[in-house]
Amino acid sequence: MIDKRVKDAQAAIEDIRDGATVMFGGFGLCGIPENCIRVLARSRVKGLVCISNNAGVDGFGLGMLLEKRQIKRMIASYVGENAEFERQMLSGELEVELTPQGTLAEKCRAAQAGIPAFYTPAGYGTEIAEGKEIRDFHGKPHLLEYAYQADFSIVKAWKGDYAGNLVFKGSARNFNAPMAGAAKITIAEVEELVPPGGLDPNQIHIPGIMVQRIFRGEKYEKRIEKRTVRINTTE
């Protein structure tokens, strides 16, 4: 039986060293690998290059790593909810590479599929296009974008089995799925960990061959990034 289980988040991330390039799954605060981020924030690892759709919020998610100056370079799409990120970026303390959301997703998926590069029209005519090769396809200019090369990919799934097969839930699938298998080592933390045969084969989103380590996480806060409520007009 293939068994990729590790004891906990500490065991899963123990070989992440200074300067590593790490992908973090999740969409906003939905489906982020909370356990691994907490352990990394308690570690002395620094100089990280982080690839993520967003940069967390102050005091939570990747915001915890930013507060401790553990991130050297941030590659992301949406960063508007983190004041500390803004401060470090404007002061020059943090290197930032802003990437169109679809391009970021495709650079992950290309790495997952072993595709070294691709052309996309997104970003043409903007600062993103500076220094990049441009080719016309059917009369439309496209930028050459390269797949990411990451040391680790840390994803969070709803369910998984001992062999690393994963099932995501809702919006958490958006960036977790293309990041799984897109790095040299993929670490998966899951809410429910079951023996082989415990998952419906027709519902598996990521096969275990793409995952090297898996563990059951705990104490998920599952914060809402921005809560909007209806004003009570009956009073």
C-alpha positions as MATLAB code, in Angstrom:
seq = 'MIDKRVKDAQAAIEDIRDGATVMFGGFGLCGIPENCIRVLARSRVKGLVCISNNAGVDGFGLGMLLEKRQIKRMIASYVGENAEFERQMLSGELEVELTPQGTLAEKCRAAQAGIPAFYTPAGYGTEIAEGKEIRDFHGKPHLLEYAYQADFSIVKAWKGDYAGNLVFKGSARNFNAPMAGAAKITIAEVEELVPPGGLDPNQIHIPGIMVQRIFRGEKYEKRIEKRTVRINTTE';
ca = [
       0.000    0.000    0.000;
       1.266    3.472   -0.887;
       1.298    5.583    2.262;
       2.378    9.227    2.004;
       1.215   10.274    5.447;
       3.395   12.396    7.701;
       2.647   13.113   11.333;
       1.757   16.794   11.155;
       2.542   20.175    9.595;
       5.910   20.343   11.344;
       7.022   17.078    9.753;
       5.615   18.122    6.382;
       7.591   21.375    6.090;
      10.742   20.450    8.007;
      13.029   20.617    4.944;
      11.864   24.020    3.686;
      15.017   26.117    3.866;
      15.910   29.795    3.552;
      15.393   31.118    0.028;
      12.997   28.362   -1.058;
      10.327   29.081   -3.657;
       6.968   27.962   -2.285;
       3.493   27.879   -3.812;
       0.579   28.395   -1.426;
      -2.872   27.249   -2.510;
      -6.132   28.990   -1.757;
      -8.414   31.666   -3.141;
      -8.397   34.724   -0.915;
      -8.586   33.131    2.527;
     -10.644   30.217    1.215;
      -8.777   26.917    1.230;
      -5.407   28.194    2.420;
      -3.040   25.702    4.136;
      -3.488   27.242    7.588;
      -1.536   24.611    9.530;
       1.601   24.777    7.384;
       1.556   28.571    7.350;
       1.301   28.682   11.161;
       4.269   26.332   11.538;
       6.329   28.273    9.000;
       5.546   31.478   10.889;
       6.963   29.905   14.057;
      10.105   28.756   12.261;
      13.225   30.725   11.477;
      12.931   30.197    7.737;
      13.400   33.431    5.820;
      14.058   34.777    2.336;
      11.102   32.887    0.891;
       9.808   33.459   -2.613;
       6.049   32.970   -2.335;
       3.666   32.240   -5.196;
       0.040   32.730   -4.229;
      -3.136   34.215   -5.642;
      -3.149   36.706   -2.770;
      -0.980   37.769    0.161;
      -3.302   36.986    3.041;
      -4.496   39.662    5.447;
      -2.828   41.338    8.400;
      -2.162   38.724   11.067;
      -3.536   35.751    9.146;
      -2.512   33.558    6.234;
       0.607   34.776    4.465;
       0.215   37.994    6.432;
       1.817   36.103    9.337;
       4.959   35.448    7.288;
       5.050   39.038    6.064;
       4.895   40.401    9.597;
       7.954   38.359   10.538;
       9.844   39.433    7.408;
      10.099   35.834    6.198;
       9.092   36.633    2.619;
      11.666   38.185    0.294;
       9.620   38.169   -2.892;
       5.886   37.889   -3.430;
       4.383   36.704   -6.709;
       0.645   37.276   -6.581;
      -2.443   38.549   -8.343;
      -4.600   40.221   -5.682;
      -2.946   41.967   -2.742;
      -5.420   44.657   -1.722;
      -6.389   43.409    1.748;
      -3.008   43.543    3.495;
      -1.722   46.822    4.950;
       1.629   45.317    5.963;
       2.156   44.049    2.426;
       1.479   47.553    1.113;
       3.898   49.108    3.595;
       6.723   46.689    2.749;
       6.151   47.043   -0.989;
       6.136   50.867   -0.950;
       9.194   50.999    1.317;
      11.146   48.646   -0.951;
      11.508   45.965    1.727;
       9.550   43.444   -0.330;
      10.053   42.467   -3.966;
       6.685   42.189   -5.701;
       5.684   40.627   -9.014;
       2.035   41.297   -9.801;
       0.590   38.822  -12.297;
      -2.826   38.684  -13.994;
      -4.914   36.096  -12.206;
      -5.452   33.891  -15.251;
      -1.765   34.038  -16.136;
      -0.817   33.063  -12.592;
      -3.175   30.084  -12.721;
      -1.847   28.985  -16.113;
       1.798   29.310  -15.023;
       0.955   26.896  -12.204;
      -0.980   24.528  -14.452;
       1.802   24.579  -17.063;
       4.337   23.612  -14.400;
       1.999   20.839  -13.272;
       1.728   19.513  -16.837;
       5.436   19.837  -17.632;
       4.869   22.615  -20.184;
       7.813   25.065  -19.977;
       6.134   28.146  -21.480;
       3.050   29.458  -23.270;
       1.706   32.554  -25.006;
      -1.147   34.674  -23.628;
      -2.715   38.000  -24.656;
      -3.180   39.024  -21.010;
      -0.961   41.941  -20.026;
      -0.043   43.150  -23.500;
       0.333   46.933  -23.579;
       0.945   47.164  -19.824;
       4.014   47.155  -17.569;
       3.657   43.382  -17.363;
       4.804   43.105  -20.969;
       8.108   44.903  -20.396;
      11.078   42.759  -21.448;
       8.927   39.844  -22.632;
       8.860   38.243  -26.058;
       5.772   39.200  -28.066;
       4.321   37.272  -31.005;
       1.193   37.755  -33.071;
      -1.338   34.938  -33.327;
      -4.276   35.511  -35.676;
      -3.523   39.225  -35.663;
      -3.456   39.524  -31.870;
      -0.262   40.132  -29.829;
       0.620   37.587  -27.137;
       3.243   37.550  -24.389;
       5.558   34.629  -23.763;
       5.152   33.486  -20.153;
       7.218   30.797  -18.452;
       5.892   28.105  -16.136;
       6.820   28.507  -12.486;
       9.742   26.585  -11.048;
       8.989   26.029   -7.375;
      10.649   23.908   -4.720;
       7.469   23.259   -2.736;
       3.752   23.471   -3.310;
       1.572   23.549   -0.193;
      -2.117   22.906   -0.827;
      -5.190   22.364    1.302;
      -7.927   19.886    0.398;
     -11.259   18.915    1.880;
     -10.552   15.181    1.774;
      -7.576   12.991    0.955;
      -6.407    9.417    1.344;
      -3.128    7.860    2.433;
      -1.927    7.675   -1.195;
      -2.322   11.442   -1.686;
      -5.497   11.492   -3.779;
      -7.309   14.780   -3.140;
     -10.837   16.179   -3.255;
     -11.396   19.936   -3.004;
     -14.551   21.768   -2.056;
     -16.009   24.876   -3.667;
     -13.788   27.887   -4.328;
     -10.847   26.206   -2.561;
     -10.321   24.280   -5.786;
      -9.384   27.430   -7.755;
      -5.649   27.548   -7.054;
      -5.080   24.442   -4.955;
      -5.774   22.112   -7.870;
      -3.341   23.665  -10.409;
      -0.634   24.032   -7.749;
      -0.721   20.370   -6.740;
       2.111   18.661   -8.600;
       3.463   21.989   -9.883;
       6.584   21.913   -7.682;
       9.338   19.457   -6.864;
       7.517   18.483   -3.668;
       3.778   18.868   -3.027;
       2.504   18.910    0.555;
      -1.222   18.471    1.157;
      -3.038   19.182    4.378;
      -6.600   17.906    4.487;
      -9.617   18.219    6.752;
     -10.435   14.516    6.473;
      -7.864   11.774    5.854;
      -9.183    8.329    4.906;
      -7.659    4.937    4.027;
      -7.364    3.886    0.355;
     -10.821    3.162   -1.018;
     -12.396    5.802    1.199;
     -12.805    8.257   -1.682;
     -15.134    7.907   -4.648;
     -12.755    7.487   -7.634;
     -15.141    9.547   -9.784;
     -14.837   12.523   -7.443;
     -11.029   12.745   -7.121;
      -9.679   16.060   -8.414;
      -5.924   15.424   -8.006;
      -4.379   11.931   -8.249;
      -1.937   10.852   -5.576;
       0.983   10.691   -8.003;
       1.135   14.498   -7.767;
       1.440   14.549   -3.972;
       4.485   13.560   -1.908;
       3.264   14.267    1.651;
      -0.159   14.401    3.256;
      -1.491   14.953    6.783;
      -4.727   15.821    8.524;
      -4.839   19.442    9.608;
      -6.694   20.792   12.606;
      -8.132   23.975   14.107;
      -9.066   25.614   10.831;
     -10.330   29.152   11.361;
     -11.641   29.538    7.798;
     -11.834   33.312    8.104;
     -13.894   35.404    5.729;
     -11.700   37.920    3.930;
     -14.295   40.665    3.749;
     -17.672   40.232    5.385;
     -20.615   42.085    3.849;
     -23.921   42.070    5.710;
     -27.302   43.500    4.891;
     -28.394   46.553    6.863;
     -31.423   45.816    9.027;
     -34.117   48.175    7.765;
     -36.911   46.820    9.963;
     -35.894   48.723   13.100;
];
